[in-house]
Amino acid sequence: MMGFLNFYFHLLLVSSTIFILVAAKNEASTDLDPKNHNIAVKVGLILDFNSSTGFLANSCISMALSDFYSINPHYTTRLALHPKNSHDVLTAASSALELVNEDQVDAIIGPQFYKEARLVAEIGGKAHVPVISFLVTSSSLWSSQTPYFVQTTVPDSSQLECITSLVQQFGWQDIVVLYQNDTEEESGNNFMPSLTESFQQASIRISYVFAISSSASISHIEKQLRHLRSMQTRVFLVHVTSPDLASRLFYLANKVELMNKGTAWIITDALSSSLSSLDATAIESMEGVLGVRPFIPKSKNLKNFKIRWNSFLLTQQDQPNYTEKYASSFNTFCLRVHDTVWALATAVEKIQLPEVKKSPEILNASSSAITNLRILEAGPRLVKEILKTNFVGLSGEFKLNGGQLETPVFQIINIAGDGENGDRTVGYWTQGRGFSRRIASAAGKGQMVVYSKRVDQVLRPIIWPGDSTEKPKAWDVPGNVVKLRVLVPKKSSFTEFVKAQEDNRTKNTYNVTGFSIDVFKAVLHALPFEVEAEFYPFVNDKGESNGTYNELVKKLNGSKAPDAVVGDVTIRANREEYVDFSLPYLESGVVMVVRAEPDRLKNIWIFMKPLSWDLWLSIVAAAIFIGVVLRMLERRLKPQNQLGMLFLFPLAALAFPERNMVGNNWARFVLVVWLFLSYILMQSYTANLSSILTVGQLRVSTDIPPCAGYQENTFVIEILKKLRINGTSYSSMEDYDKALSLGCENGGVDAIFDEIPYMKLFLHKYGSKYKMVGSTYSTGGFGFAFPTGSPLAKPVSEATLRVMEKGSIQQLEKTYFGQGYTTQYAGEDISRDSPSLTSYNFVGLFAVTAFLTLLAWGCFECSFIISRYRDRNAAISRVQSIEMTQDASAENDQQDFKEGEFLSQEESNQQVVQDHTSINIDHGAGS
């Protein structure tokens, strides 16, 4: 089985080699094939064929032509190469003129180097001949002046955007750049301007640049690396094109211990795409390195091309420019060449160039002088078609944007020894989107590609130098102790903050003390490494202050710049442009201090001021409303006092609450509500009146004064100019007191403008006479200044926070400024009169009072109506009962009357009988 496979492999190898050689021979001919009637399109090729790069490029072009026309045999055009050997700028220029005027080519491929490409691009632009370069990466060539120059390789600007974003997201502010600087290799020289511009826009400082020649000796490289070892920056960017130089560089970097834990190394596309050219020892010395390169998707065509490429190299071993390292490796540079040839062949076929070439004007064009170039009539159409060409090649999608190859995705690799070339992919970077762990084309179904601007959220774990998985801090202390040269201001006032006093025993030696100095020492003590600070003042030859605070801070960027500026230095926006500040250790802001004078204008109506006029009216209305309700409630019990109750009862209830002034339970309820309302109003009135009588004893003007003072050599004068105030500088608190006492009319000032820490100190000494008033003009506070990009800025800021959290700064304030300093200024304008209370403040109280009062009135009316209804029914019942009693009595009387009448008649009859009897007797007797 193995014998069969070996036979099959050798058969494939021989057939591929014969096919490539035959195709290359056919392509080198400039004559038309009479059998196939294919039209040859002349294409110039300017390369240094004596170099390994030129040898590789020529080989890749031959294979690309063979592949293209084997897939597209029906095309009527064939690219016919006219090679020109070029090894310098003059040779390249003469070759370009010869190709344009004599050979009458329709396009030029090459040259290799930037200076040559710039001159050839100008010639091609004047002759309207497209110049296509797959090697020049500088972005400065493509412009409106060179519209016929096309770059089919990744421009520096693309990968620099990725590298800048990577460095920025890791939080590194300083970086050391190592780049290859050879006469024949110009990529480094053109790379640095673009890199500097990109880093400046991201506020990344290049602390050191090391230019290396490929022929540099080991001792020279080692010496430079040891110099880098003595620096604090531990982030390195390497841009070299020579694999041999890269091998030596990283071997020596390990030797001088520059690739230990805490360091970060990044390599550009020039080396990341050529890792296969390095041996195992070089790869091992690069473990922990991070690299970026254009993403090349895997494909079947790419795999087949690699096999044929290795087969082709085996046939070239007898060539003079052949090197052994190319036989065992595959360089992605060849893929760009392959896609370039395909793009040109496709564009030529689409515009039907042969018909255009038959134009007599072009064939008869003069070519006798350099200034009289042959003009290609089809040039504008051809370059336009090249720019529109879009296909998927061996290196991925081939798409031009603005005359440059568009590479939206970069692959981020980490050399860790477990990949094909010792590298592993940790993520990707897409222009306009950011970082991701995978790309959309490689994501499976249902998998979402997450993009983020932060590398720590999406990238796979990175193994850094020293087998560390922790992100390098990007700086280190070269020795055991860091020594800082610290510049401090020379002050004649407010020396509690900084005091630089010359030592009488030693000439030009100063003892520097003060609050700011002790805070800085406490911060240095909180750092994770030992730091020694040497303080010296900002003085002139006379021992006086050498300028303003702005001039003091600018010294950080001058010659013999100090390592830091410490003192009562305010963080301001204009200073941030040229220095880096730590976090503020003391809050600040500019305030105004004025005299506090007794109020001689006694206000006889001050008792009315605690309440506003609308609240007074609301109280009167409430009292009348309560009186009306009480009148309605008590009108049946005490009708004789209704009018007096309306006006006097609410006030009388306040004065004599113990008297039983009402007889209705609902009236008592309303009276309780009224007393509750009155109690709250009286307490509020008392509190506000007390505030007015207490604070109002001093009258302070908050108006902007016509003249004011400020501390000399400070930025406060800029604020006074904006306020259009005449400013006078003073140097001490005593001067402040004297000037304020005199006032503007007597040669002094009416106000002092200065920062809060100074004014708190001033008021702590003269607090009974002056007050802070008006608005506060915010500033960034007091901070420590460092040169731009200093690695100490961040750790000092972190240490400042730790010192503040421990309360050490508050203790130092009490030590230097006294116990009452920290509470001297509460951030409010205490001189402002207390505002009067308005009815709006008691809307809820009035609403509740009205609701409860109306509720009581309503309940009373309802109970009254119900009581009347019950009384009426009772009265009706009583009337009905009386009527029934009367009817019964009448019937009894009638019966009794009848019985009496009968009895009386009988009695009458009896009486008549008796009378008759008596008469008869009397009559008988008389007889």
Residue pairs with C-beta under 8 A, 6 or more apart in sequence:
12 307
12 311
13 311
13 314
16 308
16 311
16 312
17 311
17 312
17 314
17 315
19 66
20 62
20 63
20 66
20 308
20 312
20 315
21 315
23 62
23 65
23 66
23 69
23 70
24 62
24 65
24 66
26 33
27 62
27 65
27 66
27 78
27 79
27 80
27 81
28 80
28 81
29 40
29 80
30 40
30 42
30 80
30 82
31 40
32 38
32 39
32 40
33 78
37 76
38 75
38 76
38 77
38 78
39 76
39 77
39 78
39 354
40 77
40 78
40 79
40 80
41 77
41 78
41 79
41 80
41 106
41 107
41 348
41 353
41 354
42 80
42 82
42 103
42 104
42 105
42 106
43 79
43 80
43 81
43 82
43 105
43 106
43 107
43 108
43 109
43 344
44 81
44 82
44 84
44 95
44 96
44 99
44 100
44 103
44 105
44 107
44 108
44 109
44 110
45 58
45 61
45 81
45 82
45 83
45 84
45 108
45 109
45 110
46 84
46 86
46 92
46 95
46 96
46 99
46 108
46 109
46 110
46 111
46 116
46 120
47 53
47 54
47 57
47 58
47 83
47 84
47 85
47 86
47 110
47 111
47 112
48 54
48 85
48 86
48 87
48 111
48 112
49 55
49 58
49 83
49 85
49 321
50 85
50 87
50 321
51 87
51 112
51 184
51 321
52 321
52 323
52 326
53 112
53 135
53 333
54 112
54 321
55 319
55 321
55 322
56 326
56 331
56 333
56 334
56 337
57 110
57 112
57 134
57 135
57 333
57 334
57 337
58 83
59 312
59 313
59 316
59 334
60 333
60 334
60 337
60 338
61 81
61 109
61 337
61 341
63 305
63 308
63 309
63 312
63 338
64 337
64 338
64 339
64 340
64 341
64 342
65 79
65 81
65 341
65 345
67 305
67 338
67 342
68 341
68 342
68 345
69 75
69 78
69 345
72 345
72 349
75 345
75 349
76 349
76 354
77 345
77 348
77 349
77 353
77 354
79 341
79 344
79 345
79 348
82 99
82 103
82 105
84 95
84 98
84 99
85 91
85 95
86 92
86 95
86 110
86 111
86 112
86 116
88 116
89 115
89 116
89 119
92 111
92 116
92 119
92 120
93 116
93 119
93 120
93 123
96 108
96 119
96 120
96 123
96 124
96 131
97 123
97 370
97 373
99 105
99 108
100 108
100 123
100 124
100 127
100 129
100 367
100 373
100 374
101 367
101 373
101 374
102 367
104 362
104 363
104 367
104 374
105 129
106 129
106 348
106 353
106 357
106 376
106 378
106 379
106 382
107 129
107 130
107 131
107 132
107 344
107 348
107 382
108 120
108 124
108 129
108 130
108 131
108 132
109 132
109 133
109 134
109 340
109 341
109 344
110 116
110 117
110 120
110 131
110 132
110 133
110 135
111 117
111 120
111 133
111 135
112 135
112 136
113 135
113 136
113 184
113 185
113 186
114 136
114 138
114 141
114 186
114 187
114 189
114 190
115 186
117 131
117 133
117 136
117 141
117 149
118 141
120 131
121 131
121 141
121 146
121 148
121 149
122 145
122 146
123 129
123 373
124 130
124 131
124 148
124 149
125 131
125 145
125 146
125 147
125 148
125 149
126 373
127 373
127 374
127 375
127 376
127 379
128 148
128 375
128 376
128 377
128 379
128 380
128 383
129 148
129 376
129 379
130 148
130 149
130 150
130 379
130 382
130 383
130 386
131 148
131 149
131 150
132 150
132 152
132 340
132 343
132 344
132 386
133 149
133 150
133 151
133 152
133 153
134 151
134 152
134 153
134 333
134 336
134 337
134 340
135 153
136 151
136 153
137 151
137 153
137 154
137 155
137 156
137 187
137 190
137 191
138 155
138 156
138 187
138 190
138 191
138 194
139 155
139 156
139 157
139 194
139 404
140 190
140 193
140 194
141 149
141 151
142 149
142 151
142 402
142 403
142 404
147 383
147 403
148 379
148 383
149 403
150 383
150 386
150 387
150 400
150 403
151 403
151 404
151 405
152 336
152 339
152 340
152 343
152 398
152 400
152 405
153 336
153 405
154 269
154 294
154 405
154 407
155 404
155 405
156 190
156 191
156 194
156 195
157 194
157 198
158 294
158 407
158 410
158 431
159 268
159 269
159 292
159 293
159 294
159 410
160 194
160 195
160 198
161 198
161 431
162 292
162 410
162 412
162 429
162 431
163 198
163 237
163 266
163 268
163 292
164 198
164 199
164 201
164 202
164 204
165 202
165 429
165 434
165 435
165 453
166 266
166 290
166 292
166 412
166 429
166 455
167 175
167 199
167 202
167 204
167 235
167 237
167 266
168 202
168 204
169 435
169 453
169 454
169 455
169 456
170 264
170 455
170 471
170 474
171 474
172 204
172 235
172 264
172 474
173 203
173 204
173 205
173 474
173 789
173 791
173 793
173 794
174 204
174 205
174 206
174 207
174 232
174 233
174 235
174 474
174 475
174 789
174 790
174 791
175 199
175 204
175 205
175 206
175 207
175 233
175 235
175 236
175 237
176 206
176 207
176 208
176 209
176 210
176 228
176 231
176 233
176 235
176 236
176 237
177 192
177 195
177 206
177 208
177 209
177 210
177 236
177 237
177 239
178 209
178 210
178 212
178 236
178 237
178 238
178 239
178 240
178 249
179 188
179 191
179 192
179 209
179 210
179 211
179 212
179 238
179 239
179 240
180 187
180 188
180 211
180 212
180 213
180 214
180 239
180 240
180 241
180 242
180 245
181 188
181 189
181 211
181 212
181 213
182 188
182 213
182 214
182 215
185 214
185 241
185 242
187 239
187 241
187 270
188 211
188 239
188 240
188 241
191 239
191 268
192 209
195 206
195 237
195 239
196 206
199 205
199 206
204 789
205 788
205 789
207 231
207 232
207 233
207 789
208 228
208 231
208 233
210 224
210 228
212 221
212 224
212 240
212 245
212 249
214 240
214 242
214 244
214 245
216 245
218 248
218 252
221 248
221 249
221 252
222 252
222 255
222 256
225 252
225 253
225 256
225 258
226 256
228 236
228 258
229 256
229 257
229 258
229 478
230 478
231 478
232 475
232 476
232 477
232 478
232 791
233 474
233 475
233 791
234 262
234 263
234 264
234 472
234 473
234 474
234 475
234 476
235 263
235 264
235 266
235 472
235 474
236 258
236 263
236 264
236 265
236 266
237 266
237 267
237 268
238 246
238 249
238 265
238 266
238 267
238 268
238 271
239 267
239 268
239 270
239 271
240 246
240 249
240 270
240 271
241 270
241 271
241 274
243 271
243 274
243 277
243 278
243 282
243 325
246 267
246 271
246 278
246 282
246 286
247 278
247 279
247 281
247 282
247 285
250 259
250 282
250 285
250 286
250 289
251 281
251 282
251 285
253 259
253 265
253 285
254 285
259 265
259 285
259 288
259 465
259 466
260 465
260 466
261 464
261 465
261 466
261 467
261 468
261 470
261 472
262 466
262 468
262 472
262 473
262 476
263 464
263 465
263 466
263 472
263 476
264 290
264 464
264 465
264 472
264 474
265 286
265 288
265 289
265 290
265 465
266 289
266 290
266 291
266 292
267 286
267 289
267 290
267 291
267 292
268 291
268 292
269 292
269 293
269 294
271 291
272 291
272 292
272 293
272 413
272 423
273 293
273 294
273 331
273 332
273 333
274 331
274 332
274 333
275 283
275 291
275 415
275 421
275 422
275 423
276 329
276 330
276 331
276 420
276 421
277 325
277 326
277 329
277 331
278 286
278 421
280 422
283 415
283 417
283 421
283 422
284 417
284 422
286 415
286 422
287 415
287 416
287 417
287 422
287 463
287 465
287 467
288 414
288 415
288 416
288 463
288 464
288 465
288 466
288 467
288 468
289 414
289 415
289 465
290 412
290 413
290 414
290 415
290 426
290 462
291 412
291 413
291 414
291 415
291 423
292 410
292 411
292 412
292 413
292 429
293 332
293 410
293 411
293 413
294 395
294 396
294 407
294 409
294 410
294 411
295 396
295 407
295 409
295 410
295 411
295 428
295 439
296 302
296 332
296 335
296 394
296 395
296 396
296 411
297 396
297 441
297 442
299 394
301 394
302 335
302 394
305 335
305 338
305 394
306 330
309 330
309 334
310 327
310 330
313 322
313 326
313 327
314 327
316 322
317 327
332 395
335 393
335 394
335 395
336 395
336 405
338 393
338 394
338 395
339 393
339 394
339 395
339 398
342 391
342 393
342 398
343 386
343 389
343 391
343 393
343 398
344 386
346 389
346 391
347 382
347 385
347 386
347 388
347 389
348 382
350 385
351 378
351 381
351 382
351 385
353 378
353 382
356 362
356 377
356 378
356 381
357 363
357 378
359 377
361 377
362 374
362 375
362 376
362 377
365 374
365 375
366 372
366 374
367 373
367 374
376 382
386 400
387 400
387 403
389 398
389 400
390 397
390 398
390 399
391 397
391 398
392 398
396 407
398 405
399 405
399 406
400 406
408 430
408 431
408 432
409 428
409 429
409 430
409 431
409 439
410 428
410 429
410 430
411 425
411 428
412 425
412 426
412 427
412 428
412 429
412 435
412 459
413 419
413 423
413 424
413 425
413 426
414 423
414 424
414 425
414 426
414 462
414 463
415 422
415 423
415 424
416 422
416 423
416 424
416 463
418 424
419 425
424 460
425 460
426 459
426 460
426 461
426 462
427 435
427 436
427 437
427 455
427 458
427 459
427 460
428 435
428 436
428 437
428 438
428 439
429 435
429 436
430 436
430 439
430 451
433 451
434 451
434 452
434 453
435 451
435 452
435 453
435 454
435 455
435 457
435 458
435 459
436 449
436 450
436 451
436 452
436 458
437 450
437 458
437 459
437 460
438 447
438 449
439 449
440 449
443 449
450 458
451 458
452 458
456 471
461 469
462 469
462 471
463 469
464 470
464 471
464 472
465 472
474 791
475 791
477 529
480 530
481 530
481 531
481 532
482 529
482 530
482 531
482 532
482 792
483 531
483 532
483 533
483 534
484 531
484 532
484 533
484 534
484 562
484 563
484 564
484 792
485 534
485 536
485 562
485 563
485 564
486 520
486 533
486 534
486 535
486 536
486 562
486 563
486 564
486 565
486 566
487 535
487 536
487 537
487 538
487 552
487 555
487 556
487 562
487 564
487 565
487 566
488 498
488 500
488 512
488 516
488 517
488 535
488 536
488 537
488 538
488 565
488 566
488 567
489 498
489 500
489 537
489 538
489 545
489 549
489 552
489 567
489 568
489 569
490 500
490 537
490 538
490 539
490 543
490 544
490 545
490 546
491 497
491 498
491 499
491 500
491 545
491 567
491 568
492 545
492 731
492 732
493 711
493 712
493 730
493 731
493 732
493 733
493 735
494 568
494 711
494 732
494 733
494 758
494 761
495 514
496 514
496 515
496 761
496 816
496 817
497 514
497 515
497 516
497 567
497 568
497 757
498 512
498 514
498 515
498 516
498 517
498 566
498 567
498 568
499 512
499 513
499 514
500 510
500 511
500 512
500 535
500 537
500 539
501 510
501 511
501 512
501 513
502 508
502 509
502 510
502 511
502 543
503 509
503 510
503 511
510 535
510 536
510 537
512 535
512 536
512 537
514 567
514 816
515 812
515 813
515 816
515 817
516 566
516 567
516 568
516 585
516 782
517 535
517 566
517 567
518 812
518 816
519 585
519 586
519 803
519 808
519 809
519 812
520 533
520 566
520 784
521 533
522 803
522 808
522 809
522 812
523 582
523 585
523 784
523 796
523 799
523 800
523 803
524 531
524 533
524 796
524 799
526 799
526 802
526 803
527 795
527 796
527 799
528 795
533 564
533 566
535 566
536 562
538 545
538 546
538 547
538 552
538 555
539 545
539 546
540 546
545 713
546 552
547 713
548 713
548 714
548 715
549 569
549 570
549 713
549 714
549 715
550 574
550 575
550 715
552 565
552 567
552 569
553 565
553 569
553 575
553 578
553 579
553 785
554 578
555 561
555 562
555 565
556 562
556 564
556 565
556 578
556 579
556 785
556 786
556 787
556 788
557 578
557 579
557 787
557 788
561 787
563 786
563 787
563 790
563 792
564 784
564 785
564 786
564 790
564 792
565 579
565 784
565 785
565 786
566 784
566 785
568 757
568 782
569 782
569 783
569 784
569 785
570 588
570 715
570 755
570 779
570 780
570 781
570 782
570 783
571 581
571 584
571 779
571 780
571 781
571 782
571 783
572 715
572 779
572 780
573 780
575 581
575 785
578 788
579 785
579 786
579 787
579 788
580 785
580 786
580 787
580 788
580 789
580 790
580 793
581 780
581 783
581 784
581 785
581 786
581 793
582 783
582 784
582 785
582 786
582 793
582 796
582 797
582 800
583 783
583 797
583 800
583 801
584 780
584 781
584 782
584 783
585 781
585 782
585 783
585 784
585 800
585 803
585 804
585 809
586 757
586 781
586 782
586 809
587 756
587 781
588 755
588 756
588 757
588 779
588 780
588 781
588 782
589 755
589 756
589 776
589 777
589 778
589 779
590 716
590 719
590 753
590 754
590 755
590 756
590 776
590 777
590 779
591 753
591 754
591 755
591 756
591 759
591 772
591 774
591 776
591 777
591 825
592 708
592 751
592 752
592 753
592 772
592 773
592 774
593 736
593 740
593 751
593 752
593 754
593 759
593 762
593 763
593 770
593 771
593 772
593 773
594 700
594 701
594 702
594 705
594 740
594 750
594 751
594 752
594 770
594 771
594 773
595 700
595 740
595 741
595 743
595 750
595 769
595 770
596 698
596 699
596 700
596 768
596 769
596 770
596 771
596 831
597 698
597 699
597 700
598 697
598 698
598 699
599 696
599 697
599 698
599 699
603 609
606 689
606 692
606 693
606 696
607 689
608 616
609 689
609 692
609 836
610 684
610 685
610 688
610 689
610 692
610 836
610 837
611 619
611 685
611 688
611 836
611 837
612 836
612 837
612 838
612 839
614 838
614 839
615 836
615 837
615 838
615 839
615 841
615 842
617 839
618 839
618 842
618 846
619 681
622 677
622 846
622 849
622 850
623 650
623 651
624 646
624 647
625 850
625 853
626 649
626 650
626 670
626 674
626 853
627 645
627 646
627 647
627 648
627 649
627 650
628 646
629 670
629 853
629 854
629 856
629 857
630 645
630 649
630 650
630 662
630 667
630 670
630 671
631 642
631 645
631 646
632 857
632 860
633 662
633 664
633 666
633 667
633 670
633 856
633 857
633 860
634 641
634 642
634 645
634 662
634 663
634 664
634 667
635 642
637 663
637 664
638 645
638 663
649 661
650 674
652 661
653 661
653 671
653 674
653 675
654 675
654 678
657 675
661 671
662 668
662 671
664 860
666 856
666 857
666 859
666 860
666 863
667 856
667 860
669 852
669 856
670 852
670 853
670 856
670 857
673 849
673 852
673 853
673 856
674 849
674 853
676 849
677 845
677 846
677 849
680 842
680 845
681 842
684 837
684 841
684 842
685 837
688 834
688 836
688 837
691 834
692 833
692 834
695 830
695 831
695 833
695 834
696 833
698 771
698 831
700 771
700 773
700 831
701 750
701 773
702 773
702 774
702 829
702 831
702 832
704 723
704 725
704 774
705 725
705 744
705 749
705 750
705 751
706 725
706 726
706 744
706 750
707 725
707 726
707 727
707 728
707 744
707 749
707 750
708 720
708 725
708 726
708 727
708 728
708 749
708 750
708 751
708 752
708 753
709 727
709 728
709 729
709 730
709 735
709 736
709 739
709 740
709 749
709 751
709 752
709 753
710 716
710 717
710 720
710 727
710 728
710 729
710 730
710 752
710 753
710 754
711 729
711 730
711 731
711 754
711 758
712 729
712 730
712 731
713 729
714 754
714 755
716 727
716 753
716 754
716 755
717 727
717 729
719 753
719 777
720 726
720 727
720 753
721 727
725 753
727 753
728 739
728 749
730 736
730 739
730 752
733 761
733 762
733 765
733 766
736 752
736 762
737 766
737 769
738 748
739 748
739 749
739 752
740 748
740 749
740 750
740 751
740 752
740 769
740 770
741 748
742 748
742 749
743 749
743 750
744 750
752 759
752 762
754 762
755 779
756 776
756 825
757 782
759 772
759 825
760 817
760 821
760 824
760 825
761 817
761 821
762 770
763 770
763 771
763 772
763 824
763 825
764 817
764 818
764 820
764 821
764 824
767 824
771 830
771 831
772 825
772 829
772 830
772 831
773 829
773 831
773 832
774 829
776 827
784 796
784 800
786 792
786 793
786 796
803 809
810 822
813 821
813 822
814 821
814 822
839 846
